[in-house]
Amino acid sequence: MRTENTTGKTVFSLFDSAHRGRTVSFALVILLYAILRAMQAGGGLSSLFSSLLVPVTCYIVAAIGLNLNVGVSGELNLGQAGFMSVGAFTAVCVSGRLAAALPVPALRLVIAIILGAAAAALFGFLIGIPVLKLQGDYLAIVTLAFGQIIKSLITNMYLGFDANGFQFSFVENKCKLEPGGKMLLNGPMGATGTERIATFTAGTVLIIAALFIVYNLIYSKSGRAIMAARDNRIAAELTGINISSTKMLSFVVSAGLAGSAGALYGLNYSTLVPNKFDFNTSILILVYVVLGGLGNMTGTIISTIILVLLPELLRSLQDYRMLIYAVVLIMIMLLTNNEKVKTFFKTVRSRFVKTAAAGGKEAA
């Protein structure tokens, strides 16, 4: 793939500085998917790691969405787990209600993910109206409170349906379903008896879709406005950029991606409790983003994979597992913020790009 610039020189857009990160991100996802599928087919992947494939893809999508909010827009959001919970329990309810009318799992999964993402995006819009007027620590505190409120609300919800339609109650279970009815939400017990229809392939497609949305937004006029507002709010306002609109756009897209990740996550388990999406989950996703690099989607993918798999790799060490995990995390953070290490990887990357570009010119 190549284009001609105004000077007549050939520019390989797959490897130029503007598109290099996007190319690497997509290539990495596709390559990892091919390798893991081949390992599954050959029996080279244990049942433990096979069970982690879908959750890893969910966390990657949620982290990509949060990186758009934190890394690109510059707003500290600590409520990503709350948006994931909205998407998860919306998808579980949608899938459970459509199970009889729509027996095709793949189609039901797509509908559940879309509605889960839409519900989370709607919550993001409603929350964003008052919240995005705040900045810094205040925004972080309010989004953190939102996550806790959502968790508490779902913990106290009871929802079921029978031949007469839906029945809903709050705090106490007052649903009286006729024979053949089904409870979708059971308060503190969460969603039980959910049909597991999430797949690794669906998770990979969702990652590619998330990357497509985020990169197209970043490289668009709206994306440039978002980054301008992040870098200098006053200068952006003086040039006519609507700060509230740009913040709202990134916040809603981030929430929608978290909702889609939560939807896939919720449909990967037969039982899902609201406590799964607590404050610790939001902090964990934020760690994935910070470790991978703010605004760096490829780094986010790699860091998420490492940090999700690392505790499982250390499980045989039992009591020392989380201690080693914490030490490794600190060491990685120190190394990634070391200028000498950054210079080394930049040199390696530039050499790789030059080699790839030279090979492309010879092929042309």
C-alpha positions in Angstrom: 0.0 0.0 0.0 1.5 3.3 -1.1 0.6 6.9 -1.9 2.2 9.8 -3.8 2.9 13.0 -1.9 3.1 16.5 -3.5 6.8 16.2 -4.3 6.2 13.0 -6.2 8.0 10.8 -3.7 6.5 7.4 -2.8 5.3 7.3 0.8 4.5 3.9 2.3 1.5 4.8 4.6 1.6 1.5 6.4 5.0 2.4 7.9 5.1 6.2 8.0 5.0 7.9 11.4 1.3 8.7 11.2 0.1 5.2 10.6 2.9 3.0 12.0 1.2 2.5 15.4 -2.1 1.6 13.8 -0.5 -1.0 11.5 1.5 -2.6 14.3 -1.7 -2.8 16.5 -3.8 -4.6 13.9 -0.9 -6.8 12.9 -0.2 -7.8 16.5 -3.8 -8.7 17.1 -4.2 -10.8 14.0 -0.8 -12.6 14.5 -1.6 -13.5 18.1 -5.1 -14.7 17.1 -3.6 -17.0 14.4 -0.9 -18.3 16.8 -3.4 -19.0 19.6 -5.9 -20.7 17.4 -3.2 -22.9 15.9 -2.1 -23.8 19.5 -5.7 -24.6 20.4 -6.2 -26.8 17.4 -3.0 -28.7 18.1 -3.7 -29.1 21.8 -0.8 -27.0 22.8 -2.8 -24.6 25.0 -3.9 -25.8 28.5 -7.4 -25.5 29.7 -6.4 -22.8 32.1 -5.1 -20.5 29.4 -7.9 -21.4 27.0 -10.3 -20.1 29.7 -8.5 -16.8 29.9 -8.6 -16.0 26.2 -12.1 -14.3 26.3 -11.4 -12.4 29.5 -8.1 -11.1 28.1 -9.9 -9.8 25.0 -12.5 -8.1 27.2 -9.9 -6.3 29.3 -8.0 -5.2 26.1 -11.1 -3.6 24.7 -11.9 -1.9 28.0 -8.3 -0.7 28.3 -8.3 0.7 24.7 -11.5 2.6 25.6 -10.0 4.0 28.8 -6.8 5.0 26.9 -8.9 7.1 24.6 -10.3 8.9 27.7 -7.1 9.1 29.7 -4.3 9.1 27.1 -5.9 11.0 24.2 -8.4 13.2 26.0 -6.4 13.7 29.2 -9.3 13.0 31.5 -8.8 10.7 34.5 -11.7 8.2 34.5 -12.0 5.8 37.4 -15.4 4.5 36.5 -14.6 2.1 33.6 -15.6 -0.9 35.7 -19.0 0.7 36.2 -19.6 1.0 32.4 -18.4 -2.6 32.0 -21.0 -3.7 34.5 -23.8 -1.8 32.7 -22.8 -3.6 29.4 -22.4 -7.0 31.1 -25.8 -7.1 32.8 -27.6 -5.5 29.9 -26.2 -8.2 27.6 -27.0 -11.0 30.0 -30.6 -9.8 30.3 -30.9 -9.3 26.5 -29.4 -12.8 25.8 -31.6 -14.4 28.4 -34.8 -12.8 27.0 -34.0 -13.6 23.4 -32.8 -17.2 24.0 -36.1 -18.8 23.0 -37.0 -16.5 20.1 -33.4 -16.4 18.7 -31.7 -19.7 19.1 -28.6 -18.8 17.0 -25.9 -17.9 19.6 -23.7 -15.8 17.3 -26.5 -13.5 16.3 -27.7 -13.2 19.8 -24.2 -12.4 20.9 -23.9 -9.6 18.4 -27.2 -8.1 19.4 -26.3 -8.3 23.1 -22.9 -6.7 22.6 -24.5 -3.8 20.6 -27.2 -3.2 23.2 -24.7 -3.5 26.0 -22.4 -0.9 24.4 -25.4 1.4 23.6 -26.6 1.2 27.3 -23.1 2.0 28.6 -22.7 4.9 26.1 -26.1 6.3 27.2 -25.0 6.2 30.8 -21.7 7.8 29.7 -23.6 10.6 28.1 -25.9 11.2 31.1 -23.0 11.1 33.5 -20.8 13.2 31.3 -23.2 16.2 31.3 -22.4 17.2 34.9 -19.1 15.3 35.3 -17.2 16.8 32.4 -17.5 20.2 33.9 -15.0 19.1 36.5 -11.3 18.5 36.0 -8.4 16.6 37.6 -9.0 14.9 40.9 -12.7 16.0 41.0 -13.5 14.1 37.8 -11.7 11.0 39.1 -13.7 11.1 42.4 -17.0 11.5 40.6 -16.4 8.7 38.1 -15.2 6.5 41.0 -18.5 7.2 42.8 -20.4 6.4 39.7 -18.8 2.9 39.5 -19.7 2.3 43.1 -23.3 3.5 42.7 -23.9 1.3 39.6 -22.5 -1.7 41.5 -24.8 -1.0 44.5 -27.9 -0.6 42.2 -27.3 -3.9 40.4 -26.7 -5.6 43.7 -30.2 -4.7 44.8 -32.0 -5.4 41.5 -34.3 -8.3 40.8 -35.5 -8.9 37.3 -37.4 -11.8 35.8 -39.9 -12.6 33.0 -42.6 -15.1 32.3 -45.5 -15.4 29.9 -47.0 -12.1 31.3 -43.8 -10.1 30.7 -41.1 -8.6 32.9 -41.2 -8.3 36.6 -38.9 -6.0 38.5 -38.3 -5.3 42.2 -35.7 -3.5 44.2 -34.0 -4.4 47.5 -36.3 -7.3 48.1 -37.3 -10.0 45.7 -41.0 -9.6 45.1 -41.1 -11.2 41.7 -43.7 -14.0 41.5 -43.0 -15.8 38.2 -45.3 -18.4 36.7 -44.0 -21.8 35.9 -41.6 -21.5 32.9 -40.5 -18.0 34.0 -36.8 -17.1 34.4 -35.0 -14.8 36.8 -32.4 -12.6 34.9 -31.0 -10.7 37.9 -31.0 -12.1 41.5 -29.8 -9.2 43.6 -26.4 -9.9 45.3 -26.3 -13.3 43.5 -26.2 -11.4 40.2 -27.0 -13.2 37.0 -27.2 -17.0 37.2 -27.9 -19.7 34.6 -26.5 -17.6 31.8 -25.8 -19.4 28.5 -22.2 -19.1 27.7 -22.0 -17.8 24.1 -18.9 -15.6 24.2 -16.0 -16.8 22.0 -12.4 -15.9 21.5 -13.1 -15.1 17.8 -15.8 -12.7 18.9 -13.4 -11.1 21.3 -10.7 -10.7 18.6 -13.2 -9.1 16.3 -14.3 -6.8 19.1 -10.6 -5.7 19.6 -10.2 -5.0 15.9 -13.5 -3.0 15.9 -12.3 -1.0 19.0 -8.9 -0.2 17.4 -10.7 0.8 14.2 -13.0 3.2 16.1 -10.3 4.7 18.2 -7.7 5.2 15.5 -10.2 6.7 13.1 -11.3 9.1 15.8 -7.8 10.0 16.7 -6.8 10.7 13.1 -10.0 12.7 12.4 -10.8 16.4 12.8 -12.6 15.6 16.1 -9.6 13.6 17.3 -7.2 16.6 16.6 -9.7 18.8 18.5 -9.7 16.4 21.5 -5.9 16.4 21.6 -5.7 20.2 21.2 -8.1 20.7 24.1 -6.0 18.3 26.2 -2.7 20.1 25.4 -4.0 23.7 25.9 -7.6 24.3 26.9 -7.4 28.1 26.6 -5.8 28.0 23.1 -8.3 25.5 21.9 -11.2 27.6 23.1 -9.7 30.6 21.3 -9.6 28.7 18.0 -13.3 27.9 18.3 -13.1 24.3 19.6 -16.1 23.3 21.8 -14.3 21.8 24.8 -17.4 20.2 26.2 -18.3 18.5 23.0 -14.8 17.1 22.5 -14.7 15.8 26.1 -18.2 14.3 25.7 -17.3 12.5 22.5 -14.2 10.8 24.0 -16.1 10.0 27.2 -19.1 8.4 25.4 -16.9 6.4 23.0 -14.8 5.2 26.0 -18.0 4.2 27.9 -19.4 2.4 24.9 -16.2 0.3 24.4 -16.2 -0.6 28.1 -19.9 -1.6 27.7 -19.1 -3.9 24.7 -16.2 -5.4 26.7 -18.5 -6.0 29.7 -21.1 -7.6 27.4 -18.7 -10.1 26.1 -17.3 -10.7 29.6 -20.8 -11.3 31.0 -21.7 -13.8 28.4 -18.6 -15.8 29.1 -19.7 -17.0 32.5 -22.8 -18.9 33.6 -22.8 -16.8 36.9 -21.8 -13.2 37.2 -21.9 -11.2 40.4 -21.9 -7.3 40.6 -18.9 -7.3 42.9 -16.7 -8.4 40.0 -16.9 -4.8 38.7 -15.7 -3.0 41.7 -13.1 -0.3 42.4 -10.2 -2.7 42.0 -11.3 -3.6 38.5 -11.2 0.1 37.4 -7.8 0.6 39.0 -6.6 -2.6 37.2 -7.7 -1.3 33.8 -6.0 2.0 34.6 -2.8 0.1 35.4 -3.0 -1.6 32.0 -3.2 1.8 30.3 -0.5 3.5 32.2 1.9 0.6 31.8 1.3 0.4 28.1 1.7 4.1 27.7 -0.8 6.9 27.5 -2.2 7.2 24.0 -0.3 4.0 22.9 -2.8 1.4 21.9 -0.2 -1.2 21.0 1.4 -0.9 24.3 -2.0 -1.2 26.0 -2.6 -4.5 24.2 0.8 -5.9 25.3 0.6 -4.7 28.9 -3.0 -6.1 29.3 -1.9 -9.5 28.1 1.1 -9.6 30.3 -0.7 -8.4 33.5 -3.7 -10.7 33.0 -1.5 -13.8 32.4 1.3 -13.1 34.9 -0.7 -14.0 38.1 -1.7 -17.3 36.5 1.9 -18.0 35.5 2.9 -17.4 39.1 0.0 -19.4 40.6 2.3 -22.3 41.5 4.2 -20.0 43.9 1.0 -19.6 46.0 1.7 -17.2 48.9 4.4 -15.3 47.1 2.5 -15.0 43.8 1.0 -11.5 44.4 4.2 -10.2 46.0 6.2 -11.2 42.9 3.5 -9.7 40.7 3.7 -6.4 42.5 7.6 -6.4 42.3 7.5 -7.2 38.6 4.9 -4.4 38.0 7.1 -1.8 39.8 10.2 -2.9 37.8 8.3 -2.7 34.5 7.0 0.8 35.4 10.5 2.0 36.3 12.0 0.6 33.1 9.3 2.0 30.8 10.0 5.5 32.2 13.8 5.2 31.8 15.1 7.4 29.0 17.9 5.0 28.1 15.5 2.1 27.6 13.1 4.4 25.6 16.0 5.4 23.4 17.0 1.8 22.8 13.5 0.7 21.7 13.2 3.8 19.5 16.4 2.8 17.8 15.3 -0.8 17.3 11.9 0.4 16.0 13.4 2.9 13.5 15.7 0.3 12.1 12.8 -2.1 11.7 10.8 0.6 9.9 13.7 1.4 7.6 14.1 -2.2 6.7 10.4 -2.7 6.1 10.2 0.4 3.9 13.3 -0.6 1.9 11.8 -4.0 1.3 8.5 -2.4 0.2 10.3 -0.2 -2.3 12.2 -3.1 -3.8 8.9 -5.0 -4.2 7.4 -2.0 -5.9 
